[in-house]
Amino acid sequence: MDDQAGTGISFHDFRATTIDGEQRDMGEYRGRLVLVVNTATQCAFTPQLTALQELHDRFSKHGFTVLGFPSDQFRQDPGTDEEIQEICTSSYEVTFPLFSKVDVNGPTAHPLWQWMCAQKAGVIGGRIAWNFTKFLIDGEGKVLRRYAPPVPPARIARRIEADLGLR
């Protein structure tokens, strides 16, 4: 298996801790289109959680999943995993998988985020500029596209439809 960087690594080679504290192998998402997002509960973009849930609801039966990775690197998600989960589920009715809070930049960044940033650099290079940066991953584990925080999830729906063969 080869990826864009030629290292033989794909999204499916990573593991992350769920918000409930369990290890999850990203290989569980093999064959699914995945939108990976760094979330925050106190950000101007936090209402995107509702739109992300709508995408998840609309396309999950067709092989699509949203994965949320809370991050406090921009000082907008200071709570514990339990508090974050409570806000996401009660205020935004999130049912898509959430993971334990991670760093998305720098030497302490989660290896998955380091890899995704290396695959698709943004406007400021590989670094994540802000919360709600989104990476679209194909069923083979390759990064297809990176979306900046202001891009509303609804704008990604057409690409998801095309990649799932629904258009």
N, C-alpha and C positions, 0 to 999 in steps of 0.2 A: 504494500500500500504506500502511495506517495502523496505528499501534500504540496502546497504551493512553495514551501521553503525547501522541499527536497529532503527533509529530515526523517520522513517516514512516520511522523506523528500526526494524529488527527484528534479532533474533539473527543472521540470515543476512547482515547487513551487516558483521559483524566478522571479523577475522582474528586468529589466535594462533599462536605458535611451538610446535610439538610438542616433546616431550621429546627427540626426535632432532635438533632444531634446524631443522626444515623449517617454512615458513609454511603454515598450513592455513586455507582460507576456510570459515567456518561455513556458507556457502551449500551446501557439500557435504552438509549434513544436512537440506536442504530436503525436506519431506515425511516426515521422521522425528520421532518423539517423542524428546526428549533430556532426560536428567537431568544437569545440570552441578553438580559438587561440588568444593569446595575441600578438598583432602586434605592429610594430614600423616602421616609415618611414625612419629612418636614421641608420639602423642596417645592419650588413653584411648579415643577413638572409632576408632582405626586399624583394629581388627578389622572395622569396617564395610566395609573394602575387600573382604573375602570375600563379604559379603552384596550389595554393589554388583555384584560379578562375577557372582553368582548371578542377579540381575535381568537383567544384560546377556545372559548365556547363555540365560535363559528366554525373553526377549522380542525378541532382536535379529532373529530371522528374521521377526518380525511388524512390523518397522519402528521399533525402539527402540534407543537407544544411550546408554551412560553416558560422560561425558567428565570426566576427572579433572584438576584444576588444583592441583598442589602449591603450598603457601604456607607461608612461615616467619614470617609476621607475628605469630604467637602463640608463636614460639620453639619449635616442635615439628617442624620439618623442616629442620635445619641443613645437610643434605648437598647435594652437587652433583646436577644432573639425572641423571647416570649412577648415582650412589649410590641416589637415590630410585627410579629405574627398576629397579635390581637388587633392592632390598627388595620393591617392589611385585610384581615378577614371580616372584621366588624364594620369598618368604615368604607371599604372598597369591595367587599364580597369576593376577595381573591381566593380562587381554588387551585390556580396553577401552582406547580412546585416552587417553594421558596427554600433558599439555602441560608446557612449561617452567615452572619455578617463577615465580609471579606474586605481586604484592601485590593484596589484595582490598579494602583500605580506604585512604582518604586520597588525597592528590594524586598519589601514585605508583601507585595502583590501576590495573590493566589496564582499558582502556576498556570491555571487555565486562562486567567486574564492576561498574564504575560504572553502566553502563546497567541491568543486571539489578537492582541495588539500588534504582535510581530507579523501576523498574517495580513491584517488590513490596518494600515496607519490612518489616522484621522488628519484633520487640518493642522494640528499641532504635533505632527509626527505620531509615534506610537502611543503616546500617553492618552489616558482618558481625560477629557476636558471637564466633564461634569456628570452629574447623575443622569440616568436614563439614556446613556449611550447604549445602542442596540446592535447585536451581531446576529445575522441570519446564517445559520449553519445547515448544510444539506444533509441528506440521509447517509452520505458516505463520511461525514465528519469534516467537511471542508467549509471554510468561511466563504460565504458567497458575497456578503455585503456588510458594510458598517454604516449605521445611521446615527447622525448627530442627535443630541438630546432634544432639540426643539421639534424634530420630525415626529408628527403625531402618528401613533400606531395605525390609525385608519388609513394613512397614506401608504403603509406597507402592505395593506390587504391585497392590492392588485398583484404585487410581486408574489405573495404567498399563493394566491389562486393560480398564477402561471406555473410556479414551481411544483405545485401539487397536481398540475394537469387538469384544473377545474375550469380553465378558460378556453 
